Amino acid sequence: MEQAAEVVEVTAKGWAAMEPTTILSPYAYTLRDVGSEDVLLKVICCGICHSDIHFTKNDIGLTTYPLVPGHEVVGEVVKVGFNVSKFNVGDLVGIGFLCGSCQECYLCKSDREQYCDNRIFTCLGKYPDGKPAHGGFSSAMVLDHRLLARIPKGMKAEQAAPLLCAGVTAYSALINLGLNKPGLRGGILGLGGIGHMGVIIAKAMGHHVTVLSSSDKKKQEALDDLGADVFIVTSDTTQMLESANSLDYILDTLPVVHSLDPHLNLLKADGKLIMLGVINTPLQFLTVPLFTKRISIVGSFMGSTKEMEELLNFFQEKGLASKLEMVKMNELNTAFERLQKNDVRYRFVVDVAGSNPDS
């Protein structure tokens, strides 16, 4: 095992947003030092999440520029800190949207570090030494090993990447809200990165799955490729009325403003509408269904390191696979444009190690 014994500056080469825009360009920067709890990671690949677009545009108001996005990162450990015993050089590991937390509060100690008040986001936060927590559209990263998930042997890096944010976001919501038992009837609103993961995971849990979409463009893919049981076009009033009171839960993955009322009507008594999409504009809804059917509207935020490892093993054991499209680093801007047009089936993954980061 190669341990960090001296401070050696490492220059990473990535692609960054220099101002509030979705345009990225090559960017070189010095990584923070490898601390006692850290590992130096050679990035192999990184998924592209719709949140990366929000971050580059500063939609949430937390962005500091330059910003290197990317928070579905898979890489190879190339150096470890003195206190790292869980991982060795050569291990394949992954990290999601969280790259730091206090590790001391009741949330961190109960595998809920994603809700820690002192959490550090992978491509939005800053480390205690002042270095920005740049993301995975980069050749290398220095990361706290306690937030890293081990990739199962035999799983391809590009298949693991979408599980680290999109996948675990859907998985964590179902697990923690008691919706991981077979026989439930679930709805997936929006068939993007998180949505397609929701279908795959819910079906593997033994649920009857209905996909809810604004058009029928993805109908055959949802039914034939992902295995959904029903596809409903939400603008079709007849379909929506016929499906009233039919669902135990809905995973709402839409990252844009939309009406909640039509979807609340689809839920049974004690149903749950689970908000998973990042939206920076207030939503409105009528409260009557909440009273008359005891419906809950609840949010769920990504997942813990423990849940990431559970999901990775869940996919491996059940032989599941995400639907993805590989791109090179110099295709990032095109991928961002296509993602904003919902033109991806269903997750872009950047081949970082196989790209020339300078062009």
GUPAZA-949260 format. One record per residue: residue in three letters; x, y, z of N, C-alpha, C in turn. Coordinates in steps of 0.001 Angstrom, whole numbers, padded with zeros to 6 digits, always signed. Each point is the difference from the previous one (the first is absolute). Layout:
BEGIN
ALAXYZXYZXYZ ...
***
This chain:
BEGIN
MET+000847-001192+000000-000847+001192+000000+000881+001241+000000 GLU-000280+000915-000909+000751+001239-000058-000701+001045+000843 GLN+000613+000424+001101-000621+000958+000890+000534+001393-000248 ALA-000863+001001+000307+000401+001388-000170+000994+000367+001086 ALA+001244+000239-000362+001024+000288+000989+000534+001411-000122 GLU-000194+000615-001119+000493+001359-000178-000962+000757-000913 VAL+000076+001310+000105-000874+000838-000793+000581+000141-001402 VAL-000725-000493-000971+000397+000109-001387-001178+000583-000767 GLU+000205+001160-000592-001095+000639-000723-000359-000802-001251 VAL-001291-000194-000185-000498-000733-001157-000884+000936-000806 THR+000304+000110-001281-000813+000828-000882-001040-000863-000696 ALA-001247+000406+000122-001094-000694-000669-000402+000776-001243 LYS-000428-000719-001005-000490+000625-001221-001460-000380-000186 GLY-000841+001035-000056-001428-000259-000132-000660+000986-000930 TRP-001319+000006+000042-000797+000965-000754-000865+000743+000996 ALA-000027+001326-000125-000657+000834+000999-000875+001066-000631 ALA-001007+000439+000784-000769+001200-000331+000717+001179+000651 MET+000264+001049-000770+000724+001161+000504-000938+001116+000458 GLU-001267-000107-000355-001009+000999+000332-001357-000679-000050 PRO-001083+000690+000403-001322-000641+000015-000509-000358-001392 THR+000431-001132-000486-000365-000471-001329+000160-001507-000017 THR-000542-000649-001020+000197-001441-000143+001160-000327-000925 ILE+000777+001005-000374+001154-000224-000870+001214-000341+000855 LEU+000604-001134-000286+001192-000454+000726+001222+000101-000898 SER+001154+000177+000625+001256+000084-000751+001113-000638+000813 PRO+001107-000407-000644+001100-000643+000721+000537+000885+001118 TYR+000342-000638+001109+000435+000739+001189+000958-000877+000807 ALA+001182+000533+000296+000981-000706+000823+000084+000665+001366 TYR+000134-000802+001040+000047+000538+001361+000741-000974+000909 THR+000453+000527+001144+000733-000808+000967-000951-000609+001014 LEU+000118-001290+000216-000841-000677+000972+000457+000320+001420 ARG-000921-000129+000950+000384+000164+001404+000895-001172+000415 ASP+000693+000177+001097+000909-001034+000478-000771-001254+000410 VAL+000658-001147-000109-000584-001259+000452+000151-000072+001515 GLY-001120+000115+000717+000034-000059+001454-000015-001427+000519 SER+000002-000131+001311+000090-001321+000617-001209-000880-000311 GLU-001169+000620-000260-001213-000765-000291-000339-000020-001489 ASP+000917+000493-000817-000296+000185-001425+000614-001072-000888 VAL-000508-000047-001223+000636-000768-001066+000143+000911-001211 LEU+001011-000255-000790+000151+000643-001307-000597-000943-001021 LEU-000926+000535-000788-000755-000811-000937+000322+000388-001434 LYS+000318-000980-000825+000063+000201-001443-001405-000236-000538 VAL-000629+001033-000544-001379-000110-000456-000058-000810-001291 ILE-000886-000972-000026-000202-000824-001188-001193+000500-000804 CYS-001109+000247+000684-001183+000500-000691-000884+000750+000978 CYS-000958+000747-000538-000888+000790+000839-001334+000198-000714 GLY-001092-000263+000685-001313+000235-000557-000314+001482-000073 ILE-000918+000362-000891-000470+001380-000118-001427+000059+000525 CYS-000209+000785+001040-001296+000157+000639-000603+001345-000404 HIS-001330+000072-000048-000645+001274-000314+000386+001068+001020 SER+000325-000427+001224+000434+000963+001016+001278+000721-000408 ASP+000845-000666-000789+001235+000653-000456-000316+001262-000801 ILE-001102-000022-000736-000420+001186-000750-000433+001097+000961 HIS-000770-000371+001031-000396+000983+001013+001232+000638+000642 PHE+000994-000814+000300+001184+000507+000693+000799+000950-000883 THR+000178-000369-001263+000803+000860-000882-000671+001348-000234 LYS-001330+000021+000032-000756+001245-000201-000235+000757+001309 ASN+000427-000583+001112-000205+000575+001332-001481+000166+000325 ASP-000805-000944-000429-001429+000050+000272-000307-000097+001492 ILE+000866-000678+000732-000245-000207+001428+000659+001098+000838 GLY+000914+000743-000600+000640+001103+000707+001186-000385+000859 LEU+000560-001197-000210+001134-000459+000810+001294-000129-000795 THR-000049+000320-001287+001142-000262-000872+001084+001060+000147 THR+001246-000477+000065+001178+000857-000075+000765-000385-001258 TYR+000399+000980-000776+000687-000277-001263+001500+000202+000145 PRO+000796-000762-000764-000374-001058-000942-000603-001214+000727 LEU-000900-000683-000685-000649-001185+000552+000207-001192-000923 VAL+000586-001054+000542+000109-001269-000718-001152-000879+000469 PRO-001017-000247-000843-001155-000802+000421+000324-001493+000028 GLY-001051-000774+000258+000122-001457-000039-000032-000625+001378 HIS-001056-000785+000295-000086-000596+001334-000508-001445-000038 GLU+000258-000683-001084-000195-001449-000072+001335-000588-000460 VAL+000948-000017+000918+001408-000207-000346+000458-001415+000335 VAL+000633-000634-000956+000630-001297+000231+001471+000132-000354 GLY+000857-000497+000870+001428+000112-000267+000817-001062+000709 GLU+001285+000045-000261+000950-000956+000584+000830+000701+001064 VAL+000112-000620+001153+000813+000543+001082+001480-000104-000378 VAL+000711+001134+000056+001430-000018-000327+000881+000391+001187 LYS-000589+000538+001057+000751+000297+001224-000983+000072+001157 VAL+000432-000420+001186-000868+000027+001175+000663+000748+001146 GLY-000808+000613+000857+000502+000687+001183+000337-000980+001113 PHE+000638+000510+001056+000509-000846+001079-001093-000790+000718 ASN-001169+000574+000148-001071-000648+000760-000966-000805-000864 VAL+000318-000153-001276-000900-000716-000906+000336-001488+000019 SER-000967-000802+000431+000194-001454+000011-001034-000725-000843 LYS-001089+000697-000334-001080-000637-000750+000374-000246-001451 PHE+000846+000872-000565+000342-000101-001415+001497-000118-000195 ASN+000366-000652-001095+001395-000144-000395+000208+000591-001385 VAL+001245+000281-000317+000337+000461-001344-000475-001041-001018 GLY-000664+000468-001046-000520-000882-001026-001474-000307+000141 ASP-000597+000309+001155-001428-000264+000193-000850+000915-000871 LEU-001127-000528-000456-000965+000785-000760-001073+000487+000960 VAL-000180+001322+000051-000925+000594+000966-000839+001075-000681 GLY-001053+000419+000686-000850+001043-000548-000449+000974+001067 ILE-000381+001193-000434-000529+001006+000909-001134+000743-000693 GLY-000970+000440+000795-001142+000709-000531+000078+001487+000296 PHE-001144+000587+000352-000104+001446+000168+000617+000490+001299 LEU+000317-000907+000902+000558+000393+001295+001444-000458+000104 CYS+000907+000951+000268+001415-000377+000124+000563+000337+001375 GLY-000847+000452+000924+000477+000294+001341-001152+000216+000963 SER+000221-000343+001272-000959+000274+001068+000778-000017+001310 CYS-000651+000400+001087+000735+000132+001266+000426-001335+000578 GLN-000703-001071-000335+000273-001356+000490-000211-000148+001502 GLU-000568+001005+000647-000157-000035+001459-001438+000166+000473 CYS-000868+000630-000793-001371+000256+000445-000826-001286-000040 TYR-001209+000055+000578-000866-001179+000046-000399-000467-001392 LEU-000056+000934-000965-000339-000379-001359+001125-000794-000649 CYS+001221+000494+000140+001148-000717-000563+000175-001371+000647 LYS-000263-000073+001302+000201-001254+000715-001124-001009-000242 SER-001068+000444-000680-001105-000915-000305-000184-000166-001503 ASP+001093+000161-000757+000005-000198-001457-001010+000891-000699 ARG-000077+001254+000449-000829+001010-000657+000814+001272-000214 GLU+001250-000195-000374+000916+001137-000111-000420+001006-001065 GLN-000865-000421-000924-000455+000938-001033-000838+001135+000588 TYR-000458-000152+001244-000779+001046+000659+000809+000759+001058 CYS+001276-000280+000084+000884+000673+000964+000055+001504-000288 ASP-000063+000813+001055+000056+001457-000170+001345+000471-000539 ASN+001030-000812+000171+001338+000368-000450+000449-000820-001206 ARG-000964-000413-000792+000332-000788-001185+000712+000862-001042 ILE+000804-000656-000828+000699+000667-001094-000440-000663-001290 PHE-000555+000785-000905-000473-000532-001260+001156-000128-000987 THR-000037-001071-000777+001126-000352-000862+000388+001104-000978 CYS-000932+000726-000541+000397+001037-000944-000594+001361+000337 LEU-000333+000220+001276-000495+001304+000415+000700+000541+001240 GLY+000490-000887+000843+000512+000415+001298+001467+000360+000011 LYS+000479+000298+001208+001422+000255+000234+000472-000839+001177 TYR+001247-000446-000091+000596-000747+001086+000488+000959+001080 PRO+000271-000515+001220+000473+000871+001085+001260+000795-000348 ASP+000818-000526-000926+001221+000718-000373-000264+001073-001054 GLY-001283+000172-000384-000358+001043-000956-000029-000441-001447 LYS+000504-001202-000282-000005-000498-001371-001426-000337-000424 PRO-000378+000342-001226-001351-000350-000468-000127-001498-000237 ALA-001192-000510+000223-000269-001419-000211-000443-000221-001448 HIS+000964+000045-000902-000314-000195-001411-000463-001434-000250 GLY-000737-000169-001100-000608-001280-000292+000786-000892-000929 GLY-000716-000961-000593+000638-001106-000704+000262+000184-001471 PHE-000314+001183-000570+000416+000255-001375+001463+000413+000039 SER+000827-000869+000514+001390+000309+000309+000820-001270+000020 SER+001292+000151-000211+000888-001164-000048+000253-000618+001363 ALA-000129+000800+001067+000327-000507+001336-000768+000772+001064 MET-000171-000640+001165-000658+000622+001141+000644-000496+001287 VAL-000049+000827+001037+000376-000424+001344-001282-000041+000818 LEU-000277-001172+000594-001303-000210+000634+000135-000692+001353 ASP-000893+000332+000913-000092-000659+001304-000469-001437-000218 HIS+000803-000967+000450-000321-001397-000290-001295-000445+000669 ARG-000443+000712+001031-001217-000404+000718-001272+000264-000800 LEU+000125+000780-001067-001144+000275-000870+000064-000801-001295 LEU+000982-000888-000109+000172-000793-001214-000699-001352+000113 ALA-000600-000427-001095-000637-001314-000068+000866-000938-000834 ARG+000107-001232+000438+000761-000995-000749-000830-000519-001167 ILE+000607-000032-001182-000681-000545-001182+000173-001517+000008 PRO-001087-000758-000120+000116-001470+000025+000894-000519-001126 LYS+000690-001073+000277+000845-000625-001019-000871-000453-001173 GLY+000487+000292-001186-000715-000394-001200-000947+001053-000535 MET-000314+001019+000786-000884+001056-000481+000811+001010-000792 LYS-000487+000355-001177+000694+000975-000824-000128+001392+000605 ALA+001063+000779-000124+000023+001339+000592-001141+000858-000509 GLU-000264-000058-001307-001048+000846-000574-001393-000412+000465 GLN-000177-001277+000355-001281-000441+000533-000183+000443+001449 ALA+001095+000103+000714-000077+000411+001404-000318+001484+000135 ALA+000505+000825-000917-000095+001457+000150-001427+000503+000224 PRO-000987-000357-000834-001349+000554+000195-000665-000430+001307 LEU+000513-001048+000632-000586-000461+001251+000354+000914+001168 LEU+001064+000803-000159+000553+000752+001115-000759+001282+000303 CYS-000895+000422-000895-000884+001128+000287-001411-000342-000454 ALA-000196-000160-001302-001343-000300-000512-000563-001260+000646 GLY+000783-001064-000007-000481-001266+000541-000261+000046+001487 VAL+000970+000492+000764-000153-000018+001459-001051+000996+000465 THR-000273+001034-000796-001070+000936+000360-001347-000712+000004 ALA-000265-000779-001043-001250-000763-000050-000004-001111+001051 TYR+001103-000701+000127+000109-001113+000942-000198+000462+001438 SER+000666+001080+000387-000079+000495+001374-001426+000396+000354 ALA-000692+000652-000937-001386+000406+000253-000883-001216+000273 LEU+000122-001029-000817-000838-001186+000171+000332-000740+001291 ILE+001294-000120+000292+000423-000720+001198-000460+000711+001263 ASN+000255+001294+000078-000230+000725+001250-001460+000361+000240 LEU-000822-000051-001037-001415+000279+000171-000835-001283+000052 GLY+000683-001125+000197-000695-001273+000169-000663-000518-001246 LEU+000549+000345-001160-000616-000375-001271+000823-001046-000755 ASN+000748-000800+000719+000847-001002-000635-000558-001413+000123 LYS-001294-000107+000285-000623-001326+000080-000705-000319-001307 PRO-000071-001266-000364-000632-000380-001275-001502+000242+000022 GLY-000563+000113-001203-001445+000107-000136-000539+001412-000043 LEU+000840+001010+000195-000461+001382-000034-000213+000451-001440 ARG-000815+001026-000150-000239+000606-001312+000610+001395+000031 GLY+001047+000179-000789+000739+001249+000014-000087+000754-001313 GLY+000130+001309+000079+000056+000835-001185+001333+000701-000087 ILE+000515+000128-001197+001246+000722-000247-000332+001171-000909 LEU+000082+001212+000536-000322+001203-000770+001285+000560-000600 GLY+000123-000097-001327+001208+000447-000685+000937-001161-000241 LEU+000382-000211-001239+000843-001151-000337+001378+000465-000456 GLY+000666+000741+000868+001377+000404-000245+000949-000894+000761 GLY+001112+000588+000490+001003-000795+000699-000533-000661+001252 ILE-000596+000783+000915-000545-000567+001226-001224-000857-000320 GLY-000843+000477-000923-001218-000720-000320+000254-001398-000533 HIS+000948-000123-000914+000254-001332-000553+000583-000922+001056 MET+000795+000576+000929+000504-000788+001117-001140-000438+000909 GLY-000959+000928+000218-001140-000340+000834-000782-001174-000543 VAL-000186-000042-001328-000712-001121-000617+000756-001304+000229 ILE+001294+000003-000281+000806-001217+000135-000011-000507+001437 ILE+000203+000907+000952+000082-000390+001408-001353-000468+000513 ALA-001055+000764-000312-001330-000380+000475-000431-001358-000556 LYS+000269-000232-001277-000339-001309-000584+000778-001118+000688 ALA+001270+000237+000299+000816-001019+000661-000474-000259+001422 MET-000685+000973+000604-000570-000171+001340-001360-000692-000042 GLY-000507-000264-001206-001265-000700-000128-001218+000897-000073 HIS+000178+001243-000483-001103+000934-000086-000636-000025-001388 HIS-001282+000362-000047-000691+000285-001251+000280+001469-000294 VAL+000621+000297-001136+000539+001337-000254-000727+000690-001149 THR-000462+001211+000272-000628+000851-001000+000914+001188-000277 VAL+000341+000214-001258+000787+001173-000390-000952+001111-000403 LEU+000245+001188+000541-000813+001179-000291+000861+000982-000777 SER-000435+000356-001207+000800+000870-000852-000910+000974-000747 SER+000570+001126-000392-000795+001028-000683-000299-000346-001453 SER+000718-000964-000568-000255-000435-001377+000236-001501-000096 ASP-000335-000566-001157+000167-001452-000179+001314-000361-000688 LYS+000936+000960-000073+001259-000237-000718+000795-001180+000565 LYS-000088-000204+001298+000804-001045+000632-000840-001212+000401 LYS-001194-000095-000544-000913-001062+000436+000569-001388-000241 GLN+000403-000290-001231+000479-001343-000308+001278-000328+000752 GLU+000860+000982+000167+001230-000239+000756-000312-000322+001450 ALA-000944+000769+000579-000363-000228+001391-000574-001401+000204 LEU-000858-000424-000931-000658-001290+000134+000897-001162-000421 ASP+000690+000163-001128+000777-001110-000553+001416-000091+000567 ASP+000679+001131+000117+001397-000019+000441+000152+000004+001522 LEU-000834+000810+000668+000144+000136+001456-000949-000902+000779 GLY-001020-000531-000667-000887-000943+000660-001141+000608+000779 ALA-000321+001275-000246-001147+000611+000668-001287-000731-000393 ASP-000978+000031+000888-001255-000705-000244-001030+000859-000719 VAL-000006+001290+000292-000985+000921-000562+000704+001303-000357 PHE-000453+000636-001062+000525+001311-000402-001184+000946-000157 ILE+000042+001117+000721-001080+000974-000056+000528+001339-000490 VAL-000651+000553-001005+000303+001354-000448-000810+000948+000886 THR+000694+000818+000773-000665+000794+001030-000939+001065-000559 SER+000177+000339-001270-000914+000981-000621-001293-000642-000497 ASP-000072-001325+000052-001190-000730-000418-000955-000090+001191 THR-001008+000852+000011-000925+000084+001124-000694-001327+000278 THR-000359-000714-001048-000695-001279+000171+000877-001009+000725 GLN+001229-000121-000456+000933-000922+000647+000199+000353+001471 MET+000160+001276+000273+000246+000444+001376-001212-000284+000891 LEU-001206+000248-000501-001199-000259+000791-000185-001492+000248 GLU+000275-000819-001005-000147-001445+000147+001001-000583+000996 SER+001098+000709+000221+001055-000499+000888-000061+000632+001386 ALA-001044+000749+000289-000129+000636+001313+000001-001044+001110 ASN+000628+000354+001124+000025-000861+001199+000615-001381-000257 SER+001021-000042-000872+000561-001305-000370+001427-000235+000502 LEU+000661+001036+000486+001424-000129+000310+000284+000165+001504 ASP+000944-000788+000486+000435+000129+001398+000998+001144+000170 TYR+000759+000275-001041+000982+001082+000056+000309+000487-001402 ILE+000555+001200-000072+000533+000547-001251+001376+000591+000299 LEU+000997-000414-000759+001303+000649+000033-000036+001133-001014 ASP-000044+001229+000483-000065+001170-000875+001429+000456-000281 THR+000483-000300-001200+001395+000287-000342+000161+001238-000875 LEU-001084+000705-000269+000074+001132-000926+000820+001147+000595 PRO+000963+000527-000755+000840+001105+000490-000508+001370-000437 VAL-001270+000083-000408-000582+001253-000479-001343+000215+000692 VAL-000477+001244-000016-001274+000336+000622-001139-000774-000668 HIS-000888-000564+000809-001139-000739-000519-001093-000046+001060 SER-001217-000277-000432-001130-000089+000921+000009-001346+000720 LEU-000230+000025+001305-000052-001241+000769-001403-000592+000057 ASP-001019+000836-000196-001381-000441+000208-000399-001235-000807 PRO+000292-000072-001313-000416-001198-000754+000618-001280+000543 HIS+001190+000105+000558+000701-001192+000472-000462-000406+001398 LEU-000390+000971+000803-000569-000322+001307-001270-000820-000162 ASN-000733+000255-001062-001244-000722-000249+000237-001469-000314 LEU+001206-000338-000459+000306-001392-000341+000284-000859+001226 LEU+000283+000635+001127+000412-000730+001194-001180-000559+000773 LYS+000225-001188+000579-000969-000595+000914+000025+000756+001333 ALA-000922-000354+000877+000075+000503+001369+001324-000428+000616 ASP+000630+000921+000731+001318-000209+000624+001126-000096-001033 GLY-000286+000442-001222+001045+000004-001026+001033+001079+000252 LYS+001139-000137-000679+001109+000934+000184+000462+000556-001349 LEU+000075+001328-000071+000621+000664-001143+001385+000414+000444 ILE+001014-000592-000598+001379+000172+000466+000754+000875-000985 MET+000401+001176+000459+000668+000969-000851+001502-000295-000061 LEU+000494-000257-001219+001417-000313-000194+000700+000980-000943 GLY-000752+000763-000772+000593+000939-000948+000347+001325+000666 VAL+001123+000576-000397+000421+001305+000517-000702+001094-000792 ILE-000807+000807+000688-000766+001074-000646+000229+001278+000792 ASN+000357+001071-000683+000332+001245+000694-001136+001020-000030 THR-001215-000476-000289-001189+000858-000014-001081-000647+000863 PRO-000714+000778+000803-001043-000583+000865-001075-000738-000797 LEU-000482-001095+000578-001086-000772-000593-001294+000269+000764 GLN-001138-000188-000668-001297+000178+000630-000841-001264-000162 PHE-000881-000233+000976-000916-001124-000081-001176+000254+000940 LEU-001111-000669-000287-001166+000066+000873+000183-000971+001161 THR-000402+000416+001178+000229-000835+001184-001100-001027+000244 VAL-001130+000112-000677-001134-000879+000282+000364-001488-000064 PRO+000708-000481-001071+000332-001429-000043+000862-000449+001183 LEU+000824+000905+000538+000827-000364+001142-000868-000356+001198 PHE-001135+000711+000157-000892-000260+001114-000892-001207-000255 THR-000615-000006-001178-001018-001022-000271+000586-001391-000227 LYS+001294-000074-000382+000632-001311-000216+001256-000202+000848 ARG+000256+000943+000908+001189-000059+000857+001264-000243-000834 ILE+000124+000772-001056+001155-000086-000885+001154+000805+000577 SER+001198-000496-000201+001207+000698+000433+000777+000504-001212 ILE+000487+001224+000089+000978+000512-000959+001314+000100+000754 VAL+000990-000724-000451+001242-000104+000755+001182+000063-000958 GLY+001106+000518+000476+001224+000026-000791+000988-001033+000484 SER+000927-000379-000850+001080-000914+000372+001249+000434-000741 PHE+001114+000034+000716+001224+000596-000526+001071-001052-000202 MET+000337-000289-001212+001018-000973-000403+000016-001190+000941 GLY+001159-000522+000360+000091-001153+000881+001330-000003+000714 SER+000118-000850+000990+001236-000086+000783+001025-000891-000699 THR+001218+000001+000519+001036-000889-000521-000422-001453+000155 LYS-000587-000313+001145-000483-001363+000244-001038-000398-001042 GLU-000913+000911-000314-001040-000303-000983+000571-000121-001406 MET+001044+000783-000309+000648-000150-001298+000567-001416-000151 GLU+000672-000483+001041+000578-001341-000082-001091-001057-000067 GLU-001101+000212+000747-001135-000932-000085-000542-000068-001422 LEU-000173+001170-000611-000571+000040-001347+000944-000612-001021 LEU+001278+000283+000101+000974-000590-000911-000065-001531+000072 ASN-000065-000530+001215-000086-001454+000164-001352-000537-000466 PHE-001061+000776+000213-001344-000359-000453-000015-000175-001519 PHE+000595+000958-000707+000075-000079-001462+000847-001197-000437 GLN+001113-000192+000680+000893-001095-000368-000669-001359+000221 GLU-000643-000166+001140-000622-001283+000337-001173-000337-000916 LYS-000760+001015-000409-001178-000225-000819+000280+000123-001504 GLY+001257+000304-000348+000356+000107-001410-000653+001168-000697 LEU-000201+001091+000715-000656+001183-000561+001009+000886-000716 ALA-000493+000830-000888+000871+000926-000726-000765+001276-000309 SER+000700+001109+000079-000597+001280-000370+000175+000212-001500 LYS-000813+000876-000553+000080+000341-001421+000801+001282-000118 LEU+001092-000041-000734+000878+001161-000036+000629+000210-001369 GLU+000558+001190-000155+000712+000376-001227+001331+000607+000403 MET+001089-000539-000510+001339+000482+000330+000374+001189-000880 VAL+000651+000995+000614+000510+001163-000735+001415+000296+000472 LYS+000750+000720-000816+001341+000441+000369-000071+001377+000668 MET+001103+000409+000598+000039+001288+000702-000294+001156-000953 ASN+000505-000073-001236-000228+001105-000934-001410+000003-000582 GLU-000834-000953+000426-001395-000035-000415-000940+000456+001123 LEU+000572+000525+001080-000804+000394+001152-001027+001070-000340 ASN+000412+001010-000756-000938+001082-000311-001172-000490-000846 THR+000290-000883-000931-001072-000589-000801-000917-000853+000870 ALA+000596-000748+000925-000795-000828+000913-000900+000867+000877 PHE+000523+001131+000481-000809+000912+000805-001182+000535-000806 GLU+000266+000367-001258-001079+000508-000862-001073-001066-000199 ARG+000420-001218-000258-000950-001080-000224-000778-000340+001276 LEU+000689+000056+001133-000668-000295+001263-001110+001003+000272 GLN+000254+001267-000305-001025+001027+000210-001199-000193-000926 LYS+000216-000699-001110-001097-000311-000928-000592-001384+000279 ASN+000463-000624+001076-000455-001341+000367+000328-001023-001083 ASP+001117+000229-000678+000422-000863-001103+001106-000937+000475 VAL-000337-000920+000908+000970-000986+000459-000771-001215+000492 ARG+000522-001174-000296-000603-001247+000443+001042-000786+000793 TYR+000050+000082+001347-000722+000936+000839+000977+000757+000868 ARG+001282-000355-000128+001032+000678+000773+001262+000114-000844 PHE+000536+001215-000073+001319+000180-000587+001055-000382+001041 VAL+001037-000682-000453+001154-000281+000844+001244+000432-000761 VAL+000829+000812+000638+001198+000530-000640+001157-000982+000167 ASP+000596-000373-001109+001193-000859+000008+001214+000895+000278 VAL+000232+000268+001285+001052+000942+000393+001380-000574-000322 ALA+000248-001223+000422+001324-000595-000199+000335-000180-001478 GLY-001014-000162-000842+000226-000206-001425-000053+001260-000815 SER-000015+001170+000675-000086+001278-000690+001295+000771+000116 ASN+000201+000913-000955+001063+000977+000119-000596+001213+000713 PRO+000372+000253+001270-000663+001075+000760+000266+001389-000531 ASP+000996+000162-000887+000367+001326-000499-000758+000409-001251 SER-000777-000907-000569-000675+000351-001260-001297-000772-000152 
***
